């Protein structure tokens, strides 16, 4: 009985950790040192105009709707 409770607690902790980390990844646009690069294009999948933003410190690029 104790091992079943321990297993349930472990699974609950793992689900909670996954949920918090996954949520952080899809939270939205980061605010900070992201700067527009001047690159603008039409996304072929959605047809929407996208602007490219880049973090100069990390090189991470982000695509946002115009």
N, C-alpha and C positions, 0 to 999 in steps of 0.2 A: 504493500500500500504506500509506503514511504517513497519507493522508487517511482511510482506513478505520479505522485504529487511533485517530486523533484523534476521529472520529465516535463510535466505540464508547465511548471515555473520556467524551466529552461526554454521551452518553445515560446512561451509568452514574452520572455526577454528578447529572444532572437527576432520575433515578429516586430516588437517595439523598436528595436535597433534598426531593422530594415526599413520600417516605415519612416522613422525620423531621417535616416540618411537619404532615402529615395525622395522624400518630400523636399529636402534641401536642394537636391539636384534640379528639380522642376519648379522651384519657387518663382522664377520669372527673371526679368532682366536685372542684372546686377547694377547697382549704382556705385559709382566710384571713379576709377581712373579709365573707364572705357571712353574711347574717342572715335568719332566718325572718321573713316578712312577716305571718304569721297567716292567709294565704290557703291554704285547703285545698279540693280538688275531686276529683271522680272523673273520670279520663281516659276519655272516651267510646270511644276506640279499644281500650284494653287493659282497662278496667274497674277499674284499680288506683287507689288513693287517692294523690294527689300533693300535696306541700307546696311552696310557692313561696319561694325564697330570693333575696335581692337584695344586690348590692354597692352600698352607699350612695355610694361614690366614682364609680363608672362608670354605675350604673343597670342594669347587666347582670342579667338575671333567669335563674334556673335552677330547673328543676322536678325534684324528687327523690321517689322512692317513699317512702311512709310505712311 
